[in-house]
Amino acid sequence: MKILGIGNAIVDVICKVDEKFLEKNELTKSTMKLIFDEKEFKSLLSNLKIEKTVSGGSVANSVVGLSQLGDKVGFIGKVCDDELGSKYEEGLKKESVEYFYSKKKEELPTGTCLILVTPDSERTMCTFLGTAGKINEKDVNSDVVKNSEIILLEGYLWDEGDPKKAFDKAINNANKVAMSLSDQFCVDRHKINFLDLVKGKLDITFANEQEIVSLIDAKNFEDVVSFGKELGKTLVVTRGEKGAMAIKGNEVSECAVKKDLNIVDLTGAGDLFASGFLHGYVNNLSLKDSLEKGTEMSAKVIQQIGARL
């Protein structure tokens, strides 16, 4: 298998809201808020009109993108044997993703992410992890990891306790490891651990400019470039309107954003960018061509609602 994704198995629930809704519920635009109380989550959802429901989770979105590009892929993520869990499994199988998890009845329901899209196409997320956040080392099959060229992890999944053990087991059995830093919230929460991962255990790190600047306490973007060169691994940074950059040793490649796009929803932009880049990587394309593929996939997904093409 080319790529195995290990991440939070989350059903995305997409709703359109105005700026006032974010203010009223004290939500910070373009970030992800974890909600630990199921009642609070249901209360937030109760006043909204659902536009679309789709099997999601950052890594799962990337893996589906890779499958659509013709790569053989699999996914490990924890769901409950409930209605959303069954929908989640069906959604992956429909996209020719091999799902390496046997669902069973759990104490918590399948995880859900409420994606709030404002008129400027920005998305603000509220996530109730449910059973997804309870992934443990028993859920990670070592043989499946060993039989994959590369595994893709997400910062969202990393947490002390069982998820960290699952993470460590995956990394310790992997041939190569790629990871997305996921969100500013994750970086600030786990800065020391993430920095250790980036420096010591990851072959490819995906980050947006805000996340990497925060991680290394950079004063400017030149600091990021210097860090990337010293790292000696592959660092891939998306920079919004400034395009994207990949750094590996002294090799630095850049790619501009696509012009004249009809941007509808930025959900999944980073996830599908990772799909395109990894497709290039596992098929031996150059850094530049891998960046171009990532940019192309990202440009496609932001011209529609939701994180799946």
VENJOHU-V862162 format. One record per run of one state. SS is the DSSP state (~ for helix, > for strand, _ for the rest). FROM is the first residue (numbers start at 0). LEN is the number of residues. Records with the same first field share a line. If there is no record, write none. Layout:
# VENJOHU-V862162
SS = FROM-LEN ; FROM-LEN
This chain:
# VENJOHU-V862162
_ = 0-2 ; 6-3 ; 16-2 ; 24-7 ; 34-3 ; 46-3 ; 56-1 ; 68-4 ; 76-3 ; 80-2 ; 94-3 ; 99-4 ; 104-6 ; 117-5 ; 128-1 ; 134-2 ; 139-2 ; 146-3 ; 157-4 ; 173-3 ; 180-3 ; 189-1 ; 200-3 ; 216-4 ; 231-2 ; 238-1 ; 242-1 ; 248-2 ; 255-13 ; 282-4 ; 301-8
> = 2-4 ; 9-7 ; 31-3 ; 49-7 ; 72-4 ; 79-1 ; 97-2 ; 103-1 ; 110-7 ; 122-6 ; 149-5 ; 176-4 ; 203-5 ; 233-5 ; 243-5 ; 250-5
~ = 18-6 ; 37-9 ; 57-11 ; 82-12 ; 129-5 ; 136-3 ; 141-5 ; 154-3 ; 161-12 ; 183-6 ; 190-10 ; 208-8 ; 220-11 ; 239-3 ; 268-14 ; 286-15
